[in-house]
Amino acid sequence: MSYKWVALSNTTLGVLMSALDGSIVIISLPAIFRGIGLDPLAPGNIGYLLWMILGYLLVQAVLVVTLGRLGDMFGRVKMYNLGFVVFSAASVALSFDPFHAGGGALWLIGWRIVQAVGGSMLTANSAAILTDAFPAEQRGMALGVNQITALAGQFLGLVVGGLLAEIDWRAVFWVSVPFGLLGTIWSIRSLREVGTPKRAKVDWGGNVTFAAGTALLLAAITYGIQPYGGGATGWGNPWVLGGIGGGVLLLLLFGVIETRVAAPMFQLSLFRIRAFAAGNVAALLTSVARGGMQFMLIIWLQGIWLPLHGYDYERTPLWAGIYLLPLTVGFLVAGPVSGYLSDRFGARLFSTGGLLLVAAAFLGLLALPVDFPYPLFAALLVVSGIGQGMFSAPNTSAIMSSVPTEQRGVASGMRATFQNSGTSLSIGVFFSLMIAGLASSLPQTLTSGLQAHGVPASVADGVARLPPVSTLFAAFLGSNPVGHLLGPDVLAGLAPADRATLTGGEFFPQLVSGPFHHGLVVVFTAAAVMAVVAAVASASRGKRYFHTPEGSKENR
């Protein structure tokens, strides 16, 4: 087999494994928290819940540039192989959690961070390995397969997580072990360094300020979701404001350092290349919009639509993943095809057209009622998946082809940083928008709904005053929070018919559907605007651009 196909198949396995583990935990959280004996809806445990989701994403956003740069310096294949080893070892440790409750959650969060380090080594260097292995006229196809596999892995993780969580929560982590061992042996035996490593001094100042600034900024945004004082969110928390300010200052200092060191980790000069700059801006905005869509669709299905259609709350995580499969189908169909065609006709047409399809799909989702007909919902998911597939593969190919050979590792890391940071930002941005929408109307709706079924006014008012983030996470986890919030004593004092209604499958979804739809309009409108702005950025990338050793050339 030709080396380029070996490189494509191995790196595709690597990015699939990394991407799948980024989302597999999202759908499995109810089973994981039950397994370690922790109540995810208790106010003090919301932090564990958030860090279980965001810790992996945050580490990948912080480290991919550094690890891509180290790949340029010491060998991309070496860093990639090490990533398989670290990822596999962390997967084993995750499945052997020896603790319970808070200690068990901290064990999982810690090893998820280690696992994310291994995943970062894989994603930071895979695109660079492919760009080295394939000629310019085939890169779009190769990077298209690689990129769409990564994106599809995010959604396949939802289905796989739901299936494995039905068996045992530890199986969610065990699934990566055999693939990790196979990939490790395979990559060590078959991959070779095609590019020439370029040794240079490590940019410690840039590495430290970038890692600290990015981590501080994203962590502050994470805590901004949580309630503070009497507010529904924590954006007025001095620690959150200080973290955002400190993160921005560190990133500004990072920019200054990178202009003054001989071998910077972040090649700011690459942004002078229009194809590189426009492609990354479009990738960041698309990642934010895609991340918001993923979480909102999960909440919509698990918290409202599936219970209204007779699905037990315990089964909604699995079925939410299944009902989102049309999105993955759209990815898998459009990604390789658009990558192949972009090799012949350029990235601009496909990337820009794909983003306009994504914006149209958001507008279509806005027009749906909360209790939508599934065929129409599925059709919109396919359109969105096709649009994202049309964008991602050509855009990745255009970015990677526009940079010098010796900087492909850092360029791959920079591209992945924008993508991963967008996913982390989307959680803070869209959850805050949704929480703000719920806070304006949910308390009154909750109070009147509970009182109508015999709950004392004082109890109903107390429940309504709880942070809306708890209600949002209940829907996200596929849980009916009414019985949990009222408690057995209150429920015991109600009439049997009222008790059955309050704890049944329709009361909570019908109660939150109005406030949720109000928040959904805000979220999807913002996502559609981002997609349109990303399309404008994509259209501004110019003609086809390939960087060559002798200089560079453009052609239509």
VENLINLIN-V990209 format. One record per pair of residues at least 6 apart in sequence whose ideal C-beta (glycine too) atoms are under 8 Angstrom apart, sorted by the first residue. I is the first residue (numbers start at 1). GAP is how many residues later the second one is. Records with the same first field share a line. If there is no record, write none. Layout:
I->GAP + GAP
This chain:
3->130 + 189 + 191
4->129 + 130 + 134 + 138
6->184 + 185
7->122 + 123 + 126 + 127 + 184
8->122 + 125 + 126 + 134 + 137 + 138
10->173 + 176 + 177 + 180 + 181
11->69 + 111 + 115 + 116 + 118 + 119 + 135
12->133 + 134 + 137
13->166 + 169 + 170 + 173
14->66 + 69 + 70 + 108 + 109 + 112 + 169 + 173
15->107 + 108 + 111 + 131 + 132 + 134 + 135 + 138
16->133 + 134 + 136 + 137
17->70 + 102 + 105 + 136 + 159 + 162 + 163 + 166
18->69 + 100 + 101 + 104 + 105 + 132 + 135
19->104 + 130 + 131 + 132 + 133 + 134 + 135 + 138
20->133 + 134 + 136 + 137 + 140 + 156
21->35 + 66 + 70 + 94 + 98 + 136 + 155
22->34 + 35 + 38 + 97 + 131 + 132 + 135
23->130 + 131 + 132 + 134 + 135 + 138 + 271
24->133 + 134 + 136 + 137 + 140 + 148 + 151
25->7 + 27 + 28 + 31 + 87 + 136 + 147
26->27 + 131 + 132 + 135 + 272
27->130 + 131 + 132 + 134 + 135 + 138 + 271 + 290 + 291 + 293 + 294
28->133 + 134 + 136 + 137 + 141 + 144 + 289
29->11 + 20 + 23 + 24 + 448
30->10 + 135 + 284 + 287 + 447 + 448 + 449
31->134 + 135 + 138 + 141
32->20 + 76 + 133 + 137 + 140
33->6 + 7 + 12 + 16 + 72
34->135
35->133 + 134 + 135
36->61 + 63 + 64 + 65 + 68 + 69 + 72
37->63 + 64 + 67
38->7 + 10 + 62 + 63 + 64 + 66 + 67
39->6
40->6 + 8 + 9 + 433 + 437 + 439
41->429 + 432 + 433 + 436 + 438 + 440 + 443
43->184 + 423 + 424 + 427
45->57 + 60
46->180 + 423 + 424 + 427
47->176 + 179
48->54 + 57 + 58 + 61
49->424
50->172 + 175 + 176
51->58 + 171
52->53 + 56 + 57 + 60
53->374
54->164 + 168 + 370 + 373
55->54 + 57 + 58 + 61
56->56 + 57 + 59 + 60 + 63
57->59 + 363 + 366 + 367 + 370
58->58 + 157 + 160 + 161 + 164 + 366
59->54 + 57 + 58 + 61
60->56 + 59 + 60 + 63 + 356 + 360
61->153 + 157 + 356 + 359 + 360 + 362 + 363
62->148 + 149 + 152 + 153 + 156
63->53 + 54 + 57 + 61 + 148
64->56 + 59 + 60 + 348 + 349 + 350 + 352 + 353 + 356
65->59 + 145 + 200 + 201 + 345 + 348 + 349 + 351 + 352
66->141 + 144 + 145 + 199 + 347
67->12 + 16 + 53 + 54 + 57 + 58 + 346
68->56 + 57 + 60 + 341 + 342 + 343 + 344 + 345 + 346 + 348
69->134 + 196 + 197 + 340 + 341 + 344
70->9 + 132 + 339
71->7 + 8 + 9 + 53 + 54 + 57 + 338 + 342
72->56 + 123 + 125 + 126 + 334 + 335 + 336 + 337 + 338
73->124 + 125 + 126 + 127 + 129
74->123 + 125
75->118 + 122
76->49 + 52 + 53 + 56 + 117 + 119 + 121 + 332 + 333
77->48 + 52 + 110 + 114 + 115 + 116
78->115
79->42 + 45 + 46 + 330
80->41 + 42 + 45 + 46 + 49 + 107 + 111
81->103 + 106 + 107 + 110
82->36 + 39
83->35 + 36 + 37 + 38 + 39 + 42
84->34 + 38 + 96 + 99 + 100 + 103
85->33 + 99
86->28 + 29 + 31 + 32 + 35
87->28 + 31 + 32 + 34 + 35 + 89 + 93
88->30 + 88 + 89 + 92 + 93 + 95 + 96
89->25 + 29
90->21 + 22 + 24 + 25 + 27 + 28
91->24 + 82 + 83 + 85 + 86 + 89
92->81 + 85
93->18 + 21
94->14 + 17 + 18 + 21 + 79
95->75 + 76 + 78 + 79 + 82
96->74
97->7 + 10 + 11 + 73
98->9
99->7 + 8
120->296
123->27 + 293
124->285 + 288 + 289 + 292
125->284 + 287
126->20 + 286
127->16 + 19 + 20 + 269 + 273 + 281 + 285 + 288 + 289
128->67 + 272 + 280 + 281 + 283 + 284
129->62 + 65
130->9 + 12 + 13 + 16 + 270
131->8 + 12 + 269 + 270 + 277 + 281
132->62 + 63 + 273 + 276
133->9 + 61
134->7 + 8
136->265 + 410
137->206
138->205
139->204 + 258 + 261 + 262
140->199 + 200 + 201 + 202 + 203 + 207 + 253 + 254 + 257
141->195 + 198 + 199 + 202 + 252
142->197
143->196 + 250 + 253 + 254 + 257
144->191 + 192 + 193 + 194 + 195 + 196 + 198 + 248 + 249 + 250 + 252 + 253
145->190 + 191 + 194 + 248
146->250
147->188 + 192 + 245 + 246 + 249
148->183 + 184 + 186 + 187 + 188 + 191 + 241 + 244 + 245
149->186
151->139 + 180 + 184 + 237 + 238 + 241
152->176 + 179 + 180 + 183
154->140
155->139 + 166 + 169 + 170 + 172 + 173 + 176
156->172
158->140 + 162 + 163 + 166
159->159 + 162 + 163 + 165 + 166
160->15 + 161
161->11 + 156 + 160
162->155 + 156 + 157 + 158 + 159 + 160
163->155
164->7 + 8 + 11
165->6 + 7 + 152 + 153
166->152
195->210 + 211 + 213
196->210
198->208
200->62 + 63
201->61 + 62
202->63
203->54 + 55 + 58 + 60 + 61 + 62
205->52 + 56
206->48 + 51 + 52 + 55 + 58 + 59 + 60
207->58
209->41 + 42 + 44 + 45 + 48
210->40 + 41 + 44 + 55 + 56
212->35 + 38
213->33 + 34 + 35 + 36 + 37 + 38 + 40 + 41
214->33 + 37 + 203 + 207
215->32
216->27 + 30 + 31 + 34
217->26 + 27 + 30 + 31 + 34
218->29 + 203 + 206 + 207 + 210
219->24
220->19 + 20 + 21 + 22 + 23 + 24 + 27
221->19 + 23 + 203 + 204 + 206 + 207 + 208
222->202 + 205 + 206
223->11 + 14 + 16 + 17 + 20
224->9 + 10 + 11 + 13 + 16 + 20 + 204 + 208
225->8 + 9 + 202 + 203 + 206 + 207 + 210 + 244
226->7 + 8 + 241 + 243
227->6 + 7 + 240 + 242
228->6 + 7 + 8 + 9 + 12
229->7 + 8
232->203 + 204 + 206 + 207 + 235 + 236 + 237
233->199 + 202 + 203 + 236
234->6
235->6 + 197
254->12
255->13
257->7
258->6 + 7 + 8 + 10
259->9
265->145
266->144 + 148
267->136 + 140 + 143 + 144 + 147
270->6 + 7 + 133 + 137 + 141 + 144
271->6 + 9
273->129 + 130 + 272 + 274
274->266 + 267 + 268 + 271
275->72 + 123 + 124 + 126 + 127 + 266 + 267 + 270
276->123 + 126 + 127 + 135
278->259 + 260 + 262 + 263 + 264
279->68 + 72 + 116 + 117 + 119 + 120 + 123 + 136 + 259 + 262
280->119 + 134 + 135 + 138
281->253 + 256
282->69 + 73 + 109 + 113 + 252 + 253 + 255 + 256 + 259
283->112 + 113 + 116 + 132 + 135 + 136 + 139 + 251
284->134 + 135 + 137 + 138
285->137 + 245 + 246 + 248 + 249 + 252
286->69 + 72 + 102 + 105 + 106 + 136 + 244 + 245 + 248
287->131 + 132 + 133 + 134 + 135 + 136 + 139
288->134 + 135 + 137 + 138 + 141 + 239 + 242
289->69 + 73 + 137 + 238 + 239 + 241 + 242 + 245
290->68 + 98 + 132 + 133 + 136
291->131 + 132 + 133 + 134 + 135 + 136 + 139
292->134 + 137 + 138 + 231 + 234 + 235
293->69 + 91 + 231 + 234
295->131 + 132 + 135 + 136 + 181
296->134 + 138 + 224 + 227 + 228
297->23 + 27
298->22 + 26 + 178
299->135 + 173 + 176 + 177 + 217
300->70 + 216 + 220
301->15 + 18 + 19 + 22 + 23
302->14 + 15 + 18 + 173 + 174 + 175 + 176
303->13 + 171 + 172 + 173 + 175 + 205 + 206 + 209 + 213
304->66 + 67 + 171 + 205 + 208 + 209 + 212
305->65 + 66 + 67 + 204
306->10 + 13 + 14 + 17 + 172
307->6 + 9 + 173 + 198 + 199 + 201 + 202
308->63 + 197 + 198 + 201 + 202
310->195
311->8 + 194
312->193
313->165 + 166 + 167 + 192
314->164
315->163
316->162
317->160 + 161
320->158
323->51 + 55
324->57
326->52 + 53 + 55 + 56 + 59
327->54 + 55 + 57 + 58
328->57
329->53 + 56
330->51 + 52 + 53 + 54 + 55 + 56 + 57 + 58 + 59
331->54 + 55 + 57 + 58 + 61
332->57
333->52 + 53 + 56
334->20 + 51 + 52 + 53 + 54 + 55 + 56
335->54 + 55 + 57 + 58
336->57
337->52
338->12 + 16 + 51 + 52 + 55 + 56
339->54 + 55 + 58
341->9
342->8 + 9 + 51 + 52 + 55 + 56
343->54
346->48 + 52 + 197 + 198 + 210
347->47 + 48 + 50 + 51 + 191 + 194 + 197
348->190 + 191 + 193 + 194 + 195
350->40 + 41 + 43 + 44
351->39 + 40 + 43 + 44 + 47 + 187 + 190
352->183 + 186 + 187
353->34 + 37
354->32 + 33 + 34 + 35 + 36 + 37 + 38
355->32 + 36 + 176 + 177 + 179 + 180 + 183
356->31 + 175 + 176 + 179
357->26 + 27 + 29 + 30 + 33
358->26 + 29 + 30 + 33 + 173
359->169 + 172 + 173 + 176
360->23 + 27
361->19 + 20 + 22 + 23 + 26
362->22 + 162 + 163 + 165 + 166 + 169
363->161 + 165
364->16 + 19
365->12 + 15 + 159
366->154 + 155 + 158 + 159 + 162
368->8 + 9 + 12
370->143 + 144 + 146 + 147 + 150
371->142
391->143 + 147
395->143
396->19
398->143 + 146 + 147
399->12 + 16
400->8 + 11 + 12 + 15
401->144 + 145 + 146
402->143 + 144 + 145
403->8 + 144
404->143
405->142 + 144
429->97
430->93 + 96 + 97
431->38 + 41
433->86 + 89 + 90 + 93
434->38 + 82 + 85 + 86 + 88 + 89
435->33 + 34 + 37 + 84
436->83 + 86
437->78 + 79 + 81 + 82 + 83 + 84 + 85 + 86
438->30 + 33 + 34 + 74 + 77 + 78 + 81
439->29
440->75 + 78
441->73 + 74 + 77
442->22 + 26 + 29 + 70 + 73
443->21 + 22 + 25
444->20
445->66 + 67 + 69 + 70
446->14 + 17 + 18 + 25 + 65
447->10 + 13 + 14 + 16 + 17
449->58 + 62
450->9 + 10 + 13 + 14 + 32 + 36 + 52
451->6 + 9
453->41 + 45 + 48 + 49 + 54
454->40 + 41 + 44
455->8 + 31 + 35 + 39 + 43 + 47
456->34
459->27 + 31
463->22 + 23
466->19
470->11 + 15
471->10 + 41
474->6 + 7 + 10 + 34
475->37 + 41
480->23 + 25 + 28
481->27
482->20 + 21 + 25 + 26
483->8 + 19 + 20
486->16
491->8 + 11 + 12
494->8
501->6
542->12
543->11 + 12 + 13
544->10 + 11 + 12
545->7 + 8 + 9
546->6 + 7
